[in-house]
Amino acid sequence: RIEPGEVISSLPLRATVGMAGAAASGEVQAAARGLRYRDFLTVALIIDGEDLFPDNWIYIHEPDVRVGRIQNYRSWSPWMVPDPSKACVGLEYFCFAGDDLWSMDDERLVELAATELESLGLASKAKVERGFAIRVPKAYPIYDADYSERVAVVRSWLDGIGNLQQVGRNGLHRYTNSD
């Protein structure tokens, strides 16, 4: 329950502690610095024709492509793709800021996504009308061997503040597919 005067934050725990500076002990600062995040990018493709599959998304376990998941936006909501003669999918690439995927220009990313869609047998490159890329930094918390202890140290410190409520996948350093 949120009380009057309470601050709600979805900032990554690492950033929240970093902003506090010396108000956080060295132990809390070290725990926060140890929390890591994975970035990702989505390449949205507009395709001439019907939806490629009926699901919201499908995970790709094919070693010959780099895409990790493909979303069918109309399955989320028909208003996301209002033209019934078009399909729109988002190819998700899991990466880190600064790596080769993240640094690739948008035109090359659209070409990569269209090529991979075709190699997966989902749609011909010739049916791809246009596309664009969106980069999302710190999209997912990384669960490494020590993350839970680090989160516990930070949470204990945050609980002492009293009027700060952390929310969301980065604010809680938790991803359960339900946020």
C-alpha positions in Angstrom: 0.0 0.0 0.0 1.3 3.4 -1.0 1.0 6.1 1.8 0.8 9.9 1.2 4.2 11.4 0.8 5.7 8.1 -0.4 8.0 8.3 -3.4 7.6 5.6 -6.1 10.7 4.8 -8.1 11.4 2.3 -11.0 15.0 3.4 -11.2 17.4 0.5 -11.3 18.6 -0.3 -7.8 22.1 0.5 -8.8 21.1 4.0 -10.0 19.0 4.6 -6.8 22.0 3.9 -4.6 24.3 5.8 -6.8 22.2 8.9 -6.5 22.3 8.6 -2.7 26.1 9.0 -2.7 27.6 9.0 0.8 24.2 8.5 2.4 24.7 4.8 1.5 27.4 2.9 3.3 30.3 1.4 1.4 28.8 -2.1 1.7 25.5 -0.9 0.1 27.3 1.0 -2.7 29.4 -2.1 -3.5 26.3 -4.3 -3.5 24.6 -1.9 -5.9 27.6 -1.6 -8.2 27.6 -5.5 -8.4 24.0 -5.6 -9.8 24.1 -6.0 -13.6 21.6 -5.6 -16.4 21.2 -7.0 -19.9 20.2 -4.7 -22.7 18.2 -5.6 -25.7 17.0 -4.2 -29.0 13.8 -4.8 -31.0 13.6 -4.6 -34.8 10.0 -4.0 -35.8 9.1 -5.1 -39.3 6.0 -4.2 -41.3 5.1 -7.1 -43.5 2.7 -7.3 -46.4 0.2 -10.0 -45.5 -1.4 -11.8 -42.6 0.0 -12.4 -39.1 2.9 -14.8 -39.2 1.7 -16.8 -36.1 -1.2 -16.4 -33.6 0.8 -16.2 -30.4 2.0 -13.0 -28.6 5.6 -14.1 -29.0 7.7 -17.1 -29.8 11.1 -17.9 -28.5 13.7 -18.9 -31.1 16.1 -21.7 -30.3 17.9 -21.8 -33.7 21.7 -21.6 -33.5 22.0 -20.1 -37.1 20.2 -16.8 -36.1 20.8 -14.2 -33.5 17.2 -13.3 -32.8 16.0 -14.6 -29.4 12.2 -13.9 -29.5 9.7 -12.6 -32.0 6.6 -10.7 -31.0 3.4 -10.5 -33.0 2.1 -7.1 -32.0 -1.5 -7.7 -33.2 -1.8 -10.5 -30.7 -1.2 -8.1 -27.9 -3.9 -5.7 -29.3 -5.6 -5.3 -32.6 -5.0 -1.6 -32.4 -1.3 -2.1 -32.5 -1.6 -3.1 -36.2 -4.8 -1.6 -37.4 -4.3 -2.5 -41.1 -5.6 -6.0 -41.6 -3.6 -6.4 -44.8 -0.3 -5.9 -42.8 1.5 -7.8 -40.1 4.0 -6.3 -37.7 6.5 -8.3 -35.7 9.3 -7.3 -33.4 12.5 -9.4 -33.5 14.2 -9.1 -30.1 17.9 -9.4 -29.9 19.5 -9.8 -26.4 22.8 -7.9 -26.2 24.8 -5.4 -24.3 25.3 -1.7 -25.0 28.4 -1.2 -27.1 28.5 -4.7 -28.6 28.3 -5.4 -32.3 24.4 -5.7 -32.4 23.9 -2.6 -30.3 26.3 -0.6 -32.4 24.9 -1.7 -35.7 23.1 1.0 -37.6 19.3 0.7 -38.0 19.4 0.0 -41.7 21.7 -3.0 -41.1 19.6 -4.2 -38.2 16.4 -4.1 -40.4 18.3 -6.1 -43.1 19.5 -8.7 -40.5 16.0 -9.1 -39.0 14.4 -9.5 -42.5 17.1 -12.1 -43.4 16.6 -14.0 -40.2 12.8 -14.0 -40.6 13.2 -15.5 -44.0 15.8 -18.1 -42.9 13.3 -19.2 -40.1 10.7 -19.7 -42.8 8.3 -17.2 -41.3 8.2 -14.6 -44.1 9.9 -13.7 -47.3 12.3 -10.7 -47.2 10.4 -9.4 -50.3 7.3 -9.0 -48.1 9.0 -6.7 -45.6 7.9 -3.2 -46.4 9.9 -1.3 -43.8 11.3 -1.5 -40.3 13.0 0.3 -37.5 15.1 -0.5 -34.4 14.6 0.4 -30.8 17.4 0.0 -28.3 16.4 -0.6 -24.6 19.3 -0.2 -22.1 19.1 -2.1 -18.8 16.0 -3.9 -20.0 16.5 -7.0 -17.8 18.2 -7.6 -14.5 20.9 -10.3 -14.6 20.6 -13.1 -12.2 24.1 -14.1 -11.4 25.4 -16.2 -8.5 25.5 -13.3 -6.0 22.6 -11.1 -7.2 20.2 -12.1 -4.4 22.6 -11.3 -1.6 23.4 -7.9 -3.3 19.6 -7.1 -3.6 19.1 -8.0 0.0 21.8 -5.6 1.2 20.3 -2.8 -1.0 16.7 -3.6 0.1 17.7 -3.6 3.8 19.1 -0.1 3.3 16.1 1.1 1.3 13.7 -0.2 4.0 15.4 2.1 6.4 14.6 5.2 4.3 10.9 4.7 4.9 9.2 6.7 2.2 10.6 5.1 -0.9 8.7 2.4 -2.8 10.7 0.6 -5.5 8.7 -0.9 -8.3 9.2 -2.7 -11.7 11.8 -5.1 -13.0 14.7 -2.7 -12.5 13.4 -1.1 -9.3 13.1 -4.5 -7.7 15.9 -6.2 -9.7 13.4 -8.9 -10.5 11.9 -10.1 -13.8 9.1 -12.6 -13.5 7.3 -11.8 -16.8 4.4 -10.3 -14.9 5.5 -6.7 -14.6 
